[in-house]
Amino acid sequence: MANQKPTLESFFDQVYAVVRLIPKGRVTSYGAIAKYLGSTRSSRMVGWAMNNAHVVKPKVPAHRVVNRVGVLTGKHHFGTPTRMKELLEKEGVKIKNDQVVAFSRLFWDPAVELRLE
């Protein structure tokens, strides 16, 4: 067992770590998370991670992750069709027709917000 390298976090674990940093009242996209993690073409994998987030500890605020234009595409994975909307509205995010109102203003880009100075 000479000089074994430590195991890297799984992609899902990296996704969950980023999602836990999204402030209340803000949203990001599957693609923005994938890009931040260096896997630009893996937004679908980020979605799969969000689908599994309900069983992860500590809690992952998956309701803050939407598609690239602010649509609540993951709403069917929240127990009821309105639960994702309710969670966002509780944080002050306005939703109209299953889309985040003022999406560009509320968008939290991990590549910008988490960049190292």
C-alpha positions in Angstrom: 0.0 0.0 0.0 2.6 2.5 -1.0 1.6 6.1 -1.4 -2.1 5.7 -2.3 -3.7 8.9 -3.5 -6.8 10.0 -1.6 -10.1 9.3 -3.4 -11.6 12.4 -5.1 -15.1 13.5 -4.2 -17.7 12.1 -6.4 -19.2 14.5 -9.0 -22.5 14.4 -7.0 -20.7 15.4 -3.8 -19.1 18.3 -5.6 -22.5 19.4 -6.9 -24.1 19.2 -3.4 -21.2 21.3 -2.0 -21.9 24.0 -4.5 -25.6 23.9 -4.1 -25.3 24.3 -0.3 -23.5 27.6 -0.9 -26.4 29.2 -2.9 -27.9 31.9 -0.6 -31.5 31.9 0.3 -33.6 33.9 -2.2 -31.1 33.2 -5.1 -31.1 30.6 -7.8 -28.6 29.0 -10.2 -28.8 26.7 -13.1 -27.7 23.1 -13.8 -25.3 24.4 -16.5 -23.7 27.0 -14.3 -22.9 24.4 -11.7 -21.5 22.0 -14.3 -19.4 24.8 -15.8 -18.0 25.8 -12.4 -17.0 22.2 -11.7 -15.1 22.0 -15.0 -17.7 19.8 -16.7 -19.5 22.2 -19.0 -21.4 19.5 -20.8 -22.6 17.8 -17.7 -25.7 19.8 -16.8 -27.8 16.7 -17.1 -25.6 15.0 -14.5 -26.2 18.0 -12.2 -29.9 17.4 -12.7 -29.5 13.7 -11.7 -27.7 14.8 -8.6 -30.5 17.1 -7.7 -33.0 14.3 -8.3 -31.1 12.3 -5.6 -30.6 15.3 -3.2 -33.6 14.5 -1.0 -31.7 11.6 0.5 -28.4 13.4 1.2 -27.2 14.7 4.5 -26.6 17.4 5.3 -29.6 18.9 3.5 -29.2 20.1 -0.1 -31.4 23.1 -1.1 -32.1 21.6 -4.5 -35.1 23.9 -5.0 -32.6 26.7 -5.8 -31.4 25.0 -9.0 -33.4 25.7 -12.1 -32.9 25.5 -15.9 -30.9 28.1 -17.9 -33.8 30.4 -18.2 -35.3 30.0 -14.7 -37.9 27.4 -15.4 -38.7 25.0 -12.5 -37.9 21.9 -14.6 -37.2 19.8 -11.5 -40.5 20.5 -9.8 -41.8 16.9 -10.3 -39.1 15.6 -7.9 -40.4 17.5 -4.8 -43.2 15.3 -3.6 -46.0 17.6 -4.9 -46.1 19.6 -8.1 -46.0 22.9 -6.2 -43.5 22.1 -3.5 -40.4 23.6 -5.3 -42.4 26.8 -6.0 -43.5 27.0 -2.4 -39.9 26.6 -1.1 -38.7 29.4 -3.4 -41.6 31.7 -2.6 -40.9 31.2 1.1 -37.4 32.6 0.4 -38.9 35.6 -1.4 -38.4 34.4 -5.0 -41.4 35.2 -7.2 -42.6 32.5 -9.6 -45.0 33.0 -12.5 -46.0 30.1 -14.8 -43.3 27.9 -13.2 -40.5 30.4 -14.0 -38.4 32.6 -11.8 -39.4 36.2 -12.1 -36.4 38.5 -12.5 -34.2 35.5 -13.1 -31.2 37.4 -14.2 -31.3 39.6 -11.1 -31.6 36.5 -8.8 -29.1 34.4 -10.7 -26.2 33.2 -8.6 -23.2 32.2 -10.7 -20.8 30.0 -8.8 -18.0 30.9 -11.3 -18.4 34.6 -10.2 -19.5 34.2 -6.6 -16.9 31.5 -5.7 -13.9 32.7 -7.6 -10.7 32.9 -5.7 -9.3 36.4 -5.2 
